[in-house]
Amino acid sequence: MNNKQNRIKKVVIAGGGTAGWMTAAGLTKLLGKNLEVVLVESDDIGTVGVGEATIPTMHIFHRLLNIKESEVMAATNATFKLGIQFENWKTQGENYIHSFGFLGKDCWACGFQHFWVKGKQKGIASEIGDYCVEHLGARQGRFAVTPNQDLNHAYHMDASLYAKFLRRLAEQHGIKRIEGKISEVQQHMDGSISALLLESGELIEGDLFIDCTGFRALLIEQTLNTGFEDWSHWLPCDSAYAVQTKTTQEPVAYTRAIARDAGWQWKIPLQSRVGNGLVFCSKFMTDAEAKQRLIDNVEGEMLFEPRLIKFKTGTRRQHWNKNCVAIGLSSGFLEPLESTSIHLIQRSIIRLLQAFPSNGILAAEVAEFNRQTKIEMDNIRDFIILHYKATERTDTKFWRYCKDMDIPETLSHRMELFKQSGKVYKFAQELFGESSWLQVLIGQGLMPQQYHPIVDLMPDSELNDFLMSIKHNVKRTVSQYPTHHEFIQHYCKSSLV
Ligand SMILES: Cc1cc2nc3c(=O)[nH]c(=O)nc-3n(C[C@H](O)[C@H](O)[C@H](O)COP(=O)(O)OP(=O)(O)OC[C@H]3O[C@@H](n4cnc5c(N)ncnc54)[C@H](O)[C@@H]3O)c2cc1C
């Protein structure tokens, strides 16, 4: 395989949504000189048009591409995001925040939560978020990017403006964009893809094909029949209505995820508008009911009629198959509760760049790409399921289903470990760290039965001082920041406002 004949000289990206343009920008900027890159997209088909909340790993991608934060934010009408507020997930009326920050201070033997648990038992600790700068910053609406202490943050941004921003970048680096509908995917004798035939009759040949055609998965599934692992028994939501509204108030620095009768509603504040949507399970709520429920629960004038999107949660059995790599929705879908899809796109792009098959596709590289992608998706899947499983809600059929459902063994182990010992852990390549697991486990109402014995080496007065000093520092740090709104005005104001 590793000879001149098999060299990858031309890459064809099918699809121009967020996944297509991120891939295009990444490949042209980082490998462009040695490679011809072509992107095909169809304006008639359009993009999924959602996907506006991100997580901090976005910085890695932007750094690689030399994208300046204030520039991309102004161009995409973006606001800052310090975490997600989960409302009504544990019980109706109770809220918690999963922030991007680190909780308190760990010691060599155990995590901060062990000190906090004892503090709670003694009545000298307050809520866990008081020991985290990002958490308090989100609650108090304060934010800044400073040279000395960068808050762990992500963005809320306009998905279509982001695709346009990346398109400009990719075009500067030599991408060739072709507008047209793919009508046929042609294959070599060995089943690998040889060319895309457009409705116009144009034939686009290539060596490596990136499937960014969204849920259609035109290449990886419709052509290569790669197979799909269905996770909908664990994550039963299969539909969403999405709508944008005019802004009615200054944007908060967090995404809102509000649990509803048969799913949940998102509110994503941009500088000049709000992205809204209701994710729901069609077994427990009809499309018409969901649409009305969303309309009843948005603030501000709707900018268009709510749009219905149907999806299935799960993952492609291989993300790289023959000479086709699936990136974005074509590779699988985890519902947007923790805003992880764009992260997975950038992970796949970076992984592909690291394993780029310039001298021919190697079976071991393909296997490794698929193995790592699967591990990442499995871990995120478990983290999302936790929000549903660890509910105390029994008020609707949907929540009773979630509370009673079986869950992956990997997740039940984590939940049991935390309940019994207060321990959490992070695998080497896992996205969500200990602080993330803790905030959601505690936010959903799980409390450990015991804390690590090392905590008892600290007298109560010392424990009190320890907790107080962290809390005090967090409070002082946050009080020095301007408001989120003020900071945006000075740092990255959008021309749309
Ligand atoms: C309800 C919902 C909410 C979401 N929220 C978030 C979020 O908050 N955060 C997050 O990170 N992610 C979120 N996502 C995921 C995010 O929207 C996607 O990961 C992201 O938009 C990438 O989509 P894509 O580019 O893979 O597909 P698409 O946007 O669907 O793009 C597909 C492209 O393929 C082209 N195409 C398809 N068929 C053909 C054809 N025959 N010929 C030519 N071109 C073709 C289309 O024209 C289009 O350009 C959400 C997803 C859903 C469904």
The ligand as an SDF file (V2000), in Angstrom:
LIG
                    3D

 53 58  0  0  0  0  0  0  0  0999 V2000
  -30.7350   19.9640   17.6010 C   0  0  0  0  0  0  0  0  0  0  0  0
  -29.2530   20.0750   17.5160 C   0  0  0  0  0  0  0  0  0  0  0  0
  -28.5620   20.9700   18.3170 C   0  0  0  0  0  0  0  0  0  0  0  0
  -27.1660   21.0440   18.2770 C   0  0  0  0  0  0  0  0  0  0  0  0
  -26.4930   21.8710   19.1140 N   0  0  0  0  0  0  0  0  0  0  0  0
  -25.1350   21.8230   19.1610 C   0  0  0  0  0  0  0  0  0  0  0  0
  -24.4010   22.6320   20.0600 C   0  0  0  0  0  0  0  0  0  0  0  0
  -24.9580   23.4320   20.7970 O   0  0  0  0  0  0  0  0  0  0  0  0
  -23.0520   22.5040   20.0690 N   0  0  0  0  0  0  0  0  0  0  0  0
  -22.3890   21.6480   19.2410 C   0  0  0  0  0  0  0  0  0  0  0  0
  -21.1630   21.5250   19.3270 O   0  0  0  0  0  0  0  0  0  0  0  0
  -23.0660   20.9230   18.3290 N   0  0  0  0  0  0  0  0  0  0  0  0
  -24.4040   20.9870   18.2830 C   0  0  0  0  0  0  0  0  0  0  0  0
  -25.0770   20.2430   17.3620 N   0  0  0  0  0  0  0  0  0  0  0  0
  -24.3240   19.5110   16.3550 C   0  0  0  0  0  0  0  0  0  0  0  0
  -23.8750   20.4940   15.2560 C   0  0  0  0  0  0  0  0  0  0  0  0
  -25.0010   21.1380   14.7110 O   0  0  0  0  0  0  0  0  0  0  0  0
  -23.1430   19.7560   14.1530 C   0  0  0  0  0  0  0  0  0  0  0  0
  -22.1310   18.9720   14.7110 O   0  0  0  0  0  0  0  0  0  0  0  0
  -22.5050   20.7360   13.2040 C   0  0  0  0  0  0  0  0  0  0  0  0
  -23.4300   21.6700   12.7430 O   0  0  0  0  0  0  0  0  0  0  0  0
  -21.9020   20.0120   12.0450 C   0  0  0  0  0  0  0  0  0  0  0  0
  -22.8590   19.5770   11.1580 O   0  0  0  0  0  0  0  0  0  0  0  0
  -22.3490   18.9430    9.8020 P   0  0  0  0  0  0  0  0  0  0  0  0
  -21.4720   19.9380    9.1190 O   0  0  0  0  0  0  0  0  0  0  0  0
  -21.8240   17.5990   10.0730 O   0  0  0  0  0  0  0  0  0  0  0  0
  -23.7140   18.7440    8.9510 O   0  0  0  0  0  0  0  0  0  0  0  0
  -24.6400   19.8030    8.1840 P   0  0  0  0  0  0  0  0  0  0  0  0
  -24.6610   21.1280    8.8210 O   0  0  0  0  0  0  0  0  0  0  0  0
  -25.9550   19.1090    7.9950 O   0  0  0  0  0  0  0  0  0  0  0  0
  -23.9410   19.9720    6.7650 O   0  0  0  0  0  0  0  0  0  0  0  0
  -24.0630   18.9970    5.7700 C   0  0  0  0  0  0  0  0  0  0  0  0
  -23.4910   19.5520    4.4770 C   0  0  0  0  0  0  0  0  0  0  0  0
  -23.5320   18.5310    3.4940 O   0  0  0  0  0  0  0  0  0  0  0  0
  -24.1150   19.0510    2.3040 C   0  0  0  0  0  0  0  0  0  0  0  0
  -24.7460   17.9590    1.5860 N   0  0  0  0  0  0  0  0  0  0  0  0
  -25.5500   16.9750    2.0600 C   0  0  0  0  0  0  0  0  0  0  0  0
  -25.9570   16.1800    1.0620 N   0  0  0  0  0  0  0  0  0  0  0  0
  -25.3820   16.6710   -0.0730 C   0  0  0  0  0  0  0  0  0  0  0  0
  -25.4370   16.3110   -1.4490 C   0  0  0  0  0  0  0  0  0  0  0  0
  -26.1730   15.2700   -1.8980 N   0  0  0  0  0  0  0  0  0  0  0  0
  -24.7480   17.0410   -2.3390 N   0  0  0  0  0  0  0  0  0  0  0  0
  -23.9980   18.1130   -1.9300 C   0  0  0  0  0  0  0  0  0  0  0  0
  -23.9190   18.5110   -0.6450 N   0  0  0  0  0  0  0  0  0  0  0  0
  -24.6150   17.7960    0.2540 C   0  0  0  0  0  0  0  0  0  0  0  0
  -25.0800   20.0980    2.7870 C   0  0  0  0  0  0  0  0  0  0  0  0
  -25.4140   21.0160    1.7840 O   0  0  0  0  0  0  0  0  0  0  0  0
  -24.2700   20.7340    3.9110 C   0  0  0  0  0  0  0  0  0  0  0  0
  -23.3880   21.6810    3.3760 O   0  0  0  0  0  0  0  0  0  0  0  0
  -26.4630   20.2040   17.3690 C   0  0  0  0  0  0  0  0  0  0  0  0
  -27.1680   19.3470   16.5220 C   0  0  0  0  0  0  0  0  0  0  0  0
  -28.5400   19.2690   16.5860 C   0  0  0  0  0  0  0  0  0  0  0  0
  -29.2630   18.3370   15.6630 C   0  0  0  0  0  0  0  0  0  0  0  0
  1  2  1  0
  2  3  1  0
  2 52  2  0
  3  4  2  0
  4  5  1  0
  4 50  1  0
  5  6  2  0
  6  7  1  0
  6 13  1  0
  7  8  2  0
  7  9  1  0
  9 10  1  0
 10 11  2  0
 10 12  1  0
 12 13  2  0
 13 14  1  0
 14 15  1  0
 14 50  1  0
 15 16  1  0
 16 17  1  0
 16 18  1  0
 18 19  1  0
 18 20  1  0
 20 21  1  0
 20 22  1  0
 22 23  1  0
 23 24  1  0
 24 25  2  0
 24 26  1  0
 24 27  1  0
 27 28  1  0
 28 29  2  0
 28 30  1  0
 28 31  1  0
 31 32  1  0
 32 33  1  0
 33 34  1  0
 33 48  1  0
 34 35  1  0
 35 36  1  0
 35 46  1  0
 36 37  1  0
 36 45  1  0
 37 38  2  0
 38 39  1  0
 39 40  1  0
 39 45  2  0
 40 41  1  0
 40 42  2  0
 42 43  1  0
 43 44  2  0
 44 45  1  0
 46 47  1  0
 46 48  1  0
 48 49  1  0
 50 51  2  0
 51 52  1  0
 52 53  1  0
M  END
$$$$
